[in-house]
Amino acid sequence: MAKKKAAVSIRECVACGCCIKVCPKNAISIPNGIHAIIDGELCVGCGKCVKECPASIIALEVAEK
């Protein structure tokens, strides 16, 4: 089965920070308060941020090799 990683729609993200609070690997940051960035190296694809996002703009996608 292919590994999945979280991906955020940066055009729709309002930088609320809800995803940061639930990420067990600290893979999410909001540089300059603009939008969330997910570090693909740290993300384990658990999906907690997907469930927590109030705008439903984070999704799990097949990770690139």
C-alpha positions in Angstrom: 0.0 0.0 0.0 1.3 3.5 -0.9 2.2 5.8 1.9 0.1 8.9 2.3 1.0 12.3 3.5 -1.0 15.4 4.4 -1.3 18.2 2.0 -2.9 21.6 2.6 -4.7 23.8 0.0 -2.6 27.0 0.6 -5.1 29.2 -1.2 -7.9 28.3 1.2 -5.9 28.0 4.4 -6.6 30.8 6.9 -3.8 29.9 9.3 -6.0 29.1 12.3 -3.5 26.7 13.7 -5.9 23.9 14.6 -3.8 21.4 12.6 -0.6 22.3 14.5 -2.1 21.5 17.8 -3.0 17.9 16.9 0.1 16.9 14.8 2.0 14.3 16.8 5.2 14.8 14.8 5.3 18.7 14.7 5.2 18.5 10.9 3.1 21.5 10.5 4.1 25.2 10.7 2.6 28.5 9.8 5.5 30.7 8.7 4.7 34.4 8.8 1.1 33.6 9.8 0.1 33.2 6.1 -0.9 29.5 5.7 0.0 26.1 7.0 3.0 24.2 5.5 3.4 20.5 6.0 6.9 19.0 6.2 6.7 15.8 4.1 9.7 14.4 5.8 8.1 14.6 9.2 4.5 13.8 8.3 3.5 10.2 9.0 0.1 10.4 7.4 -1.9 9.8 10.5 -4.8 12.1 9.3 -5.3 13.9 12.6 -4.9 17.3 10.9 -7.4 16.3 8.2 -10.0 15.6 10.9 -9.2 18.7 12.9 -9.2 21.3 10.1 -12.4 23.4 10.4 -12.3 24.4 6.7 -11.7 20.8 5.5 -8.8 21.9 3.3 -6.2 19.3 4.4 -6.2 15.9 2.6 -4.2 12.8 2.7 -2.5 12.2 -0.7 -0.2 9.5 -2.0 3.4 10.5 -1.1 5.9 11.0 -3.9 8.9 8.7 -3.8 
